[in-house]
Amino acid sequence: MPHQGEILQEAIKNSGISITRIVEDLGITRPTIYRKFKEDTLDYAFVKKIGDIIGHDFSSEFTTLQQGVLPFVATPVNVTTPVSVTSRSNVLQQSDSDPVKQLMVLQTKYIALLEAYNDLLLKVYGPK
């Protein structure tokens, strides 16, 4: 069974849209997208942006079994409003006492924070 990176690569290939156009629209480099093709799990926002560019809906291809460790779920982050910071103990108490679930919660929040930071950098400095 192909992983998410392979599914993404195949959809791009079948769309007929060039990698050059996609990386220009995303503001990333070719090596970055080729690294994404090798990843088992991908970020929802990244896949959605590519889907918008190539006119493809990936929701039917990314099933729960294929999602692996990182859930394929959108975590919208609004960078224009201040984000409230909760203490570490509150975050861990909200999830189960299962350490794996605690790690997943923290991982999801960390990735959302990185994406918000990346979006902010793109807004301030623009794509290269």
MIKE-684591 format. One record per residue: residue number from 1; x, y, z of N, C-alpha, C in turn; residue in one letter. Coordinates in steps of 0.05 Angstrom, whole numbers. Example, Ala and Ser with C-alpha at 12.3 -4.5 7.8 and 13.67 -1.06 7.14 Angstrom:
2
{1, {264, -114, 156}, {246, -90, 156}, {264, -66, 156}, "A"}
{2, {257, -45, 142}, {273, -21, 143}, {258, 1, 157}, "S"}
This chain:
128
{1, {17, -24, 0}, {0, 0, 0}, {18, 25, 0}, "M"}
{2, {13, 44, -19}, {30, 67, -20}, {25, 86, 4}, "P"}
{3, {46, 100, 12}, {43, 119, 34}, {34, 146, 23}, "H"}
{4, {29, 165, 41}, {17, 190, 32}, {34, 205, 12}, "Q"}
{5, {61, 205, 16}, {78, 219, -3}, {76, 207, -31}, "G"}
{6, {74, 181, -33}, {72, 168, -59}, {45, 174, -72}, "E"}
{7, {24, 175, -55}, {-3, 182, -66}, {-2, 210, -77}, "I"}
{8, {10, 228, -62}, {12, 256, -71}, {28, 258, -97}, "L"}
{9, {50, 244, -99}, {67, 244, -123}, {51, 234, -147}, "Q"}
{10, {37, 212, -143}, {22, 200, -165}, {0, 219, -175}, "E"}
{11, {-14, 232, -156}, {-35, 251, -163}, {-24, 274, -179}, "A"}
{12, {-1, 284, -171}, {12, 306, -186}, {19, 297, -214}, "I"}
{13, {31, 273, -216}, {39, 263, -242}, {14, 260, -260}, "K"}
{14, {-8, 249, -249}, {-32, 245, -265}, {-46, 271, -273}, "N"}
{15, {-41, 293, -258}, {-54, 318, -263}, {-43, 332, -288}, "S"}
{16, {-18, 325, -295}, {-6, 338, -318}, {6, 366, -312}, "G"}
{17, {3, 375, -287}, {14, 401, -279}, {43, 397, -270}, "I"}
{18, {60, 414, -279}, {89, 411, -274}, {96, 416, -245}, "S"}
{19, {117, 402, -237}, {127, 406, -210}, {137, 435, -206}, "I"}
{20, {148, 446, -227}, {158, 474, -227}, {135, 493, -219}, "T"}
{21, {112, 490, -232}, {89, 507, -226}, {80, 503, -197}, "R"}
{22, {79, 479, -188}, {70, 473, -161}, {88, 485, -140}, "I"}
{23, {114, 482, -144}, {133, 493, -124}, {133, 523, -124}, "V"}
{24, {129, 535, -148}, {127, 564, -150}, {102, 574, -136}, "E"}
{25, {79, 561, -140}, {54, 568, -127}, {56, 565, -96}, "D"}
{26, {70, 545, -87}, {73, 540, -58}, {95, 556, -45}, "L"}
{27, {113, 566, -62}, {136, 582, -51}, {156, 564, -37}, "G"}
{28, {160, 540, -48}, {180, 521, -37}, {199, 513, -59}, "I"}
{29, {219, 498, -52}, {239, 489, -72}, {232, 461, -82}, "T"}
{30, {243, 454, -105}, {239, 427, -116}, {249, 405, -96}, "R"}
{31, {273, 409, -84}, {281, 388, -65}, {262, 384, -42}, "P"}
{32, {248, 406, -34}, {229, 404, -12}, {206, 386, -20}, "T"}
{33, {195, 390, -44}, {172, 373, -52}, {180, 345, -56}, "I"}
{34, {205, 340, -66}, {214, 313, -70}, {218, 299, -43}, "Y"}
{35, {226, 314, -22}, {228, 302, 5}, {200, 295, 15}, "R"}
{36, {180, 311, 9}, {153, 306, 17}, {143, 280, 4}, "K"}
{37, {151, 275, -20}, {142, 250, -34}, {152, 225, -19}, "F"}
{38, {173, 228, -4}, {185, 205, 10}, {173, 201, 38}, "K"}
{39, {157, 220, 48}, {146, 219, 75}, {122, 200, 76}, "E"}
{40, {120, 186, 98}, {97, 168, 102}, {71, 183, 108}, "D"}
{41, {73, 204, 124}, {50, 220, 131}, {56, 249, 124}, "T"}
{42, {35, 263, 115}, {38, 291, 107}, {18, 309, 122}, "L"}
{43, {25, 334, 123}, {8, 354, 136}, {-16, 360, 119}, "D"}
{44, {-39, 362, 132}, {-64, 367, 117}, {-63, 393, 101}, "Y"}
{45, {-53, 414, 113}, {-53, 440, 99}, {-36, 438, 73}, "A"}
{46, {-13, 425, 75}, {4, 422, 52}, {-10, 406, 29}, "F"}
{47, {-22, 384, 36}, {-36, 367, 17}, {-60, 383, 5}, "V"}
{48, {-74, 398, 21}, {-97, 413, 12}, {-88, 434, -8}, "K"}
{49, {-66, 448, -3}, {-56, 468, -21}, {-49, 455, -48}, "K"}
{50, {-36, 432, -48}, {-30, 419, -73}, {-55, 410, -87}, "I"}
{51, {-74, 400, -71}, {-100, 392, -83}, {-114, 415, -97}, "G"}
{52, {-112, 439, -85}, {-124, 462, -97}, {-110, 470, -123}, "D"}
{53, {-84, 467, -123}, {-69, 474, -147}, {-75, 454, -170}, "I"}
{54, {-76, 429, -164}, {-80, 409, -185}, {-109, 401, -189}, "I"}
{55, {-127, 412, -173}, {-155, 406, -175}, {-162, 377, -168}, "G"}
{56, {-151, 369, -145}, {-155, 341, -136}, {-163, 341, -107}, "H"}
{57, {-182, 324, -100}, {-191, 320, -72}, {-178, 295, -61}, "D"}
{58, {-161, 298, -41}, {-147, 275, -30}, {-161, 261, -7}, "F"}
{59, {-185, 271, 1}, {-198, 260, 24}, {-205, 231, 21}, "S"}
{60, {-211, 222, -3}, {-218, 194, -7}, {-194, 176, -7}, "S"}
{61, {-170, 187, -13}, {-146, 170, -14}, {-132, 167, 13}, "E"}
{62, {-136, 186, 31}, {-123, 185, 56}, {-142, 174, 77}, "F"}
{63, {-142, 148, 80}, {-160, 135, 99}, {-147, 134, 126}, "T"}
{64, {-162, 126, 146}, {-152, 125, 174}, {-128, 106, 176}, "T"}
{65, {-129, 84, 162}, {-106, 65, 163}, {-81, 76, 151}, "L"}
{66, {-84, 93, 131}, {-60, 104, 117}, {-48, 127, 133}, "Q"}
{67, {-63, 138, 152}, {-54, 162, 165}, {-31, 157, 184}, "Q"}
{68, {-28, 133, 193}, {-5, 126, 210}, {-7, 141, 237}, "G"}
{69, {15, 151, 246}, {17, 163, 272}, {5, 191, 272}, "V"}
{70, {10, 208, 252}, {1, 235, 252}, {-27, 236, 239}, "L"}
{71, {-47, 245, 253}, {-74, 245, 241}, {-76, 266, 218}, "P"}
{72, {-90, 258, 198}, {-94, 275, 175}, {-118, 293, 180}, "F"}
{73, {-114, 313, 197}, {-136, 330, 207}, {-127, 358, 205}, "V"}
{74, {-145, 375, 196}, {-138, 404, 194}, {-138, 416, 222}, "A"}
{75, {-117, 431, 228}, {-116, 446, 253}, {-113, 475, 246}, "T"}
{76, {-135, 489, 242}, {-133, 517, 233}, {-121, 534, 256}, "P"}
{77, {-103, 551, 247}, {-90, 569, 266}, {-93, 597, 254}, "V"}
{78, {-103, 616, 270}, {-106, 643, 261}, {-83, 659, 272}, "N"}
{79, {-65, 668, 255}, {-41, 682, 264}, {-47, 712, 270}, "V"}
{80, {-70, 722, 263}, {-76, 750, 268}, {-85, 755, 297}, "T"}
{81, {-95, 734, 310}, {-104, 738, 337}, {-84, 725, 356}, "T"}
{82, {-80, 736, 379}, {-60, 725, 398}, {-69, 697, 407}, "P"}
{83, {-50, 679, 408}, {-55, 652, 416}, {-51, 650, 446}, "V"}
{84, {-70, 639, 460}, {-66, 636, 489}, {-49, 612, 494}, "S"}
{85, {-31, 615, 513}, {-12, 594, 519}, {-22, 581, 545}, "V"}
{86, {-27, 555, 543}, {-35, 541, 567}, {-11, 528, 580}, "T"}
{87, {-12, 524, 605}, {11, 511, 618}, {13, 482, 609}, "S"}
{88, {37, 472, 611}, {42, 444, 603}, {24, 424, 618}, "R"}
{89, {20, 430, 644}, {3, 411, 659}, {-25, 411, 650}, "S"}
{90, {-36, 434, 640}, {-63, 434, 630}, {-66, 418, 604}, "N"}
{91, {-46, 420, 587}, {-47, 405, 562}, {-47, 376, 568}, "V"}
{92, {-30, 367, 586}, {-28, 339, 592}, {-52, 328, 607}, "L"}
{93, {-65, 345, 623}, {-89, 336, 637}, {-113, 333, 619}, "Q"}
{94, {-114, 349, 597}, {-136, 348, 579}, {-137, 321, 564}, "Q"}
{95, {-115, 310, 558}, {-115, 285, 544}, {-115, 262, 564}, "S"}
{96, {-118, 238, 555}, {-117, 215, 572}, {-90, 213, 586}, "D"}
{97, {-88, 196, 605}, {-63, 191, 618}, {-43, 175, 601}, "S"}
{98, {-52, 167, 578}, {-36, 151, 560}, {-14, 169, 548}, "D"}
{99, {12, 162, 552}, {34, 178, 543}, {34, 182, 512}, "P"}
{100, {24, 163, 497}, {24, 165, 468}, {4, 187, 460}, "V"}
{101, {-19, 187, 473}, {-39, 208, 467}, {-29, 236, 475}, "K"}
{102, {-14, 237, 497}, {-3, 263, 506}, {17, 272, 485}, "Q"}
{103, {34, 254, 475}, {53, 262, 455}, {40, 271, 429}, "L"}
{104, {18, 257, 422}, {4, 264, 397}, {-8, 293, 400}, "M"}
{105, {-19, 299, 423}, {-30, 326, 427}, {-9, 347, 424}, "V"}
{106, {14, 342, 437}, {36, 361, 436}, {47, 363, 408}, "L"}
{107, {50, 340, 394}, {60, 340, 367}, {42, 356, 348}, "Q"}
{108, {16, 352, 351}, {-3, 366, 334}, {-1, 396, 338}, "T"}
{109, {0, 404, 363}, {2, 433, 370}, {28, 444, 360}, "K"}
{110, {50, 430, 362}, {76, 439, 353}, {76, 443, 323}, "Y"}
{111, {65, 424, 308}, {64, 426, 279}, {46, 449, 271}, "I"}
{112, {24, 453, 284}, {6, 476, 278}, {21, 502, 283}, "A"}
{113, {37, 503, 305}, {52, 527, 311}, {73, 532, 289}, "L"}
{114, {87, 511, 280}, {107, 514, 259}, {94, 524, 233}, "L"}
{115, {70, 513, 227}, {56, 522, 202}, {48, 551, 204}, "E"}
{116, {38, 559, 227}, {31, 587, 231}, {55, 605, 228}, "A"}
{117, {78, 597, 239}, {102, 612, 236}, {111, 614, 207}, "Y"}
{118, {109, 592, 193}, {116, 591, 164}, {98, 609, 148}, "N"}
{119, {72, 609, 154}, {53, 627, 140}, {60, 656, 146}, "D"}
{120, {67, 662, 170}, {74, 689, 178}, {99, 698, 163}, "L"}
{121, {119, 680, 161}, {143, 687, 146}, {137, 692, 117}, "L"}
{122, {119, 676, 105}, {111, 680, 77}, {97, 707, 74}, "L"}
{123, {80, 715, 93}, {66, 740, 92}, {85, 764, 94}, "K"}
{124, {105, 761, 112}, {124, 783, 116}, {144, 785, 94}, "V"}
{125, {156, 763, 87}, {178, 763, 67}, {170, 754, 39}, "Y"}
{126, {147, 742, 37}, {138, 732, 11}, {154, 708, 2}, "G"}
{127, {143, 694, -19}, {157, 670, -29}, {183, 678, -43}, "P"}
{128, {202, 659, -43}, {228, 664, -55}, {226, 662, -85}, "K"}
